[in-house]
Amino acid sequence: MVAIKERKSFIIICGFIGIFLFISCVQHSHLQQPGAPYPEAQYLDQRIDNQFKAIDRGVGLGHFTRHEERILLDNLDYIRHQEARFQASGVFTTAERQHLNTLLDQNLLMISKQRPVQTLRPGH
């Protein structure tokens, strides 16, 4: 009789441990393992690539001065550096993703405001 009670207690304790482990896994399932690819990274990388292409098109069309081009490219380099730093920490939080998306939105706004560079000649 004592053995049966001990066995039931053991099974109940194992059940609680199993439930605890399951809940812990579910709560932390949104966290990525260090070095694992982040789904959001592909979206951010695509946005960055699209902006690089837009800058190249703008330069080809004469929409940017070399100085403006350098500013926009430096912004994108900074964003890529920040993304790599955030991912290297092992946790890529929602706040960090929002920060990078805000920076990309601001850079895109700067790109979209550009029009052909007008050179003024004296006397005209």
N, C-alpha and C positions, 0 to 999 in steps of 0.2 A: 504494500500500500504506500509506503514512504517513497519507494522507487518511482511509482506512477506519479505521485505529486511532484517529485523532483523533475521528472521528465516533462510534465505539463508546464512547470515553471520555466524549464529550459526552452521549450518550444515558444512560450509566450515572450520570453526575453529575446529570443532570436527573431521573432516576428516584429517586435518593437525596433530592434536594430535594423532589420530590413526596411521597415517603413522610414526610419530616420535616414538611412542611406539613400533611399529612393527620393525622398523630399530634398535632400541636399543636392543630389544630381540634377533634379528638375530646376531648383532655384538657381543653379550655376550653369545651366546648359547654354545660356546666352554668352558666357565667357569663352573666348577662344584660347586654345593652348598656345603657348609662346611658339612663334615660328609658323603657326598654321595660317593659311590664307583667310582673309576676312572678306565676306561677301561684299561689304560696302567698299572695299578697296578697288574692286573692279569698276564700280560706278564712278568713284572719285577719279581713278586713272583715266576713264573715258572722258570725263569732263575736262581734265587737264589736257589730254591729247586734242580734244576739240578746240580748246582755246589756243594751243600752239598752232594748229592749222589756221584758225581765224587770224592770228597775228601774221602768219606767213602770207596769207591772202591779202591782208591789209597792207603789208609792206610792198607786195607785188603791185598793188593798185595805187600805191602812193598815198595811202591814208595815214601813215605814221611817219614821223621823223625818226631818225636813228635813236634819239634820246627817248622818245615815247616807246619805241620798240623795246629798248633796254629795260625801261621801267616795268613794262608788262611781263617780259621774260623773267626778270628778277622776282616779280611777284609769284609767278608760277614755280620758280625754283624754290622759293621760300615755302610755298604750300606743299610741294613734294617733300621737302626736308621735314616739315612739321608732321606730315602723314607718316613718314618713316619713323620718326621719333615716337609718335603715339603708338604705333604698332609694335615697336621694339619693347615697350613697357609690358607687353603681354595682355593688356586689356585696352580695347579700342572703344571708349565710352561714347554714349549718345552725345554728350556735350562736346567731345572732341570732334565727332563727325559734323555736328552742327557748326562748330567754329570753322572747320575747313570749308564747308559748303557756303558759309557766309563770306569767307575770303574769296572763294571762286565766284560767287555772285557779284561781289564788288569789282573784281577784275573783269568779269564779263561786261558789266555796265561801262567800265572804262573803254573796253574794246568796241562796244556797240555805239558809243558816242562819237567815235572818230569818223571824220569825213576827209575827203582828199585835202592834202596839204596845199595851201595856196601861198605862192611866193609873190611877194609884192615887189614890183620893180619901181625904182624912183621915177617920178614923173608920170606914172600911169594910174 
